[in-house]
Amino acid sequence: MPSGVELEVEGRDVKVTGPKGTLTLHITRNIQTEVNNGQVIIKTNSTSKLGRSLHGTTRALVANMVKGVTEGFEKKLELVGTGYRASVEGRDLVLLVGYSHPVTIIAPDGIEFKVEKSIITISGIDKELVGKVAAKTRAVRPPEPYKGKGILYLGEIVRRKAGKAAKTVGAG
């Protein structure tokens, strides 16, 4: 556990508090969590496959909570397309991506949007929520395979397809 992070176990709930905020996780009954000398110990009382997989999942979720309240998480999206723009109005993200109207994505609690040129940065302390909002934003205009236009994750590679004209050349 990093310094400045406090973890409390209250029944089935694990509460992690750090410099960036507080996160809570409800744990299933097969898993026990305890804190000893600044270390979080997660045990399972089940030998079934489900019990073992929940043990690893719970360990990863608690580790992500600790990382979230200390460093935070962020996802970057890139706008590719002529005339595609994004802006932040208040806390919400407004996208102009080729539709007849602007698309507004309302920021849930704990999520912050930043826009620099054609890069949208979504940041927050909850890894799951950051990923969910990034996926929802990308779904407004997913990249299409013919021209490569749309909203992409930064560094994502879009497999391009040959258009209709390229197919008819070899058909002769």
C-alpha positions in Angstrom: 0.0 0.0 0.0 1.4 3.4 -1.0 1.7 6.1 1.7 -1.4 8.3 1.9 -3.8 5.5 1.0 -6.2 4.1 3.6 -8.1 0.9 3.2 -11.0 -0.1 5.4 -12.9 -3.4 5.5 -16.5 -3.1 6.7 -18.2 -6.4 6.4 -18.3 -7.2 2.7 -17.3 -3.7 1.6 -13.8 -2.5 0.9 -13.3 1.3 1.0 -10.1 2.8 -0.4 -9.4 6.5 0.4 -6.5 8.4 -1.2 -5.4 11.8 -2.3 -7.7 11.8 -5.4 -10.8 10.4 -3.7 -12.6 7.4 -2.3 -13.8 4.2 -4.0 -15.9 1.3 -2.6 -16.1 -2.3 -3.7 -18.6 -4.9 -2.5 -16.9 -8.3 -2.3 -18.6 -11.8 -2.6 -18.9 -14.0 0.4 -16.2 -16.5 -0.9 -13.5 -13.9 -0.4 -12.0 -12.5 2.8 -10.0 -9.2 2.8 -7.8 -8.0 5.7 -5.0 -5.4 6.1 -1.8 -6.4 7.9 1.2 -4.0 8.2 0.3 -2.0 5.2 -0.4 -5.0 3.0 -3.8 -6.1 1.7 -4.3 -9.8 2.0 -7.1 -11.4 0.0 -8.0 -15.0 0.7 -10.6 -17.4 -0.7 -12.3 -20.1 1.3 -13.3 -22.0 -1.8 -11.3 -24.4 -4.0 -13.8 -24.3 -6.9 -12.8 -22.8 -10.2 -15.2 -19.9 -9.5 -13.7 -19.3 -6.1 -10.1 -19.2 -7.6 -11.2 -16.9 -10.4 -13.0 -14.5 -8.0 -9.8 -14.4 -5.9 -7.7 -13.1 -8.8 -10.4 -10.8 -10.0 -10.9 -9.3 -6.5 -7.1 -8.8 -6.1 -7.0 -7.0 -9.4 -10.0 -4.8 -8.6 -8.5 -3.7 -5.2 -5.1 -3.0 -6.9 -6.9 -0.9 -9.5 -8.8 1.0 -6.7 -5.5 1.7 -5.0 -3.9 2.9 -8.2 -7.0 5.0 -9.1 -7.0 7.0 -5.8 -3.2 7.7 -6.1 -2.5 8.2 -9.8 -5.9 8.0 -11.6 -6.7 6.5 -15.0 -7.1 8.1 -18.4 -8.0 7.1 -21.9 -7.2 9.1 -25.0 -9.4 9.2 -28.1 -8.5 10.7 -31.5 -11.0 12.3 -33.9 -10.2 11.5 -37.5 -12.2 13.1 -40.2 -12.6 16.4 -42.0 -14.7 18.8 -39.9 -14.8 16.5 -36.9 -14.5 18.6 -33.7 -14.9 18.2 -30.0 -15.3 20.8 -27.2 -15.9 20.8 -23.5 -18.9 22.8 -22.3 -19.1 22.9 -18.6 -18.3 19.4 -17.6 -19.9 17.8 -20.7 -18.3 16.8 -24.0 -19.8 18.1 -27.3 -19.0 16.2 -30.5 -19.5 17.5 -34.0 -18.8 14.3 -36.0 -20.8 14.6 -39.2 -24.3 14.3 -37.9 -26.9 17.1 -38.5 -26.7 17.9 -34.8 -24.0 18.0 -32.1 -23.8 15.0 -29.8 -23.5 15.7 -26.1 -21.9 13.2 -23.7 -22.8 14.1 -20.1 -19.9 13.5 -17.7 -20.8 11.2 -14.8 -19.5 12.0 -11.3 -15.7 11.5 -11.1 -15.1 11.8 -14.9 -13.3 14.8 -16.5 -13.0 15.6 -20.2 -10.1 17.5 -21.8 -9.8 18.3 -25.5 -6.5 19.4 -27.3 -6.8 19.7 -31.1 -8.2 16.4 -32.1 -7.3 14.4 -29.0 -10.0 13.8 -26.3 -8.7 12.8 -22.8 -11.1 11.1 -20.4 -9.8 10.8 -16.9 -11.0 9.7 -13.5 -10.2 7.5 -10.5 -12.5 4.5 -11.4 -10.9 2.4 -14.1 -14.2 0.7 -15.1 -16.1 4.0 -15.4 -13.3 5.7 -17.4 -13.3 2.7 -19.9 -17.1 2.7 -20.1 -17.3 6.5 -20.9 -14.5 6.1 -23.5 -16.4 3.2 -25.1 -19.6 5.2 -25.1 -17.8 8.2 -26.7 -16.2 6.0 -29.4 -19.6 4.4 -30.1 -20.9 7.8 -31.3 -18.9 7.4 -34.5 -16.8 4.2 -34.6 -14.0 4.2 -37.2 -15.2 2.9 -40.6 -12.9 0.7 -42.7 -13.1 2.5 -46.1 -11.8 6.0 -45.3 -10.7 5.4 -41.6 -12.9 8.3 -40.3 -14.4 8.2 -36.9 -13.4 8.3 -33.2 -10.5 6.0 -32.5 -8.5 5.1 -29.3 -5.1 6.8 -29.5 -2.8 4.4 -31.3 -5.6 2.2 -32.6 -5.0 0.8 -36.1 -8.0 0.5 -38.4 -7.8 -2.2 -41.0 -8.7 -0.6 -44.3 -10.7 -2.3 -47.0 -10.5 -1.8 -50.7 -13.5 0.0 -52.1 -16.0 -1.2 -54.7 -14.0 0.2 -57.6 -10.9 -1.9 -56.7 -13.0 -5.1 -56.8 -14.4 -4.5 -60.4 -10.9 -4.0 -61.9 -10.0 -7.7 -61.5 -13.4 -9.0 -62.5 -12.9 -8.4 -66.3 
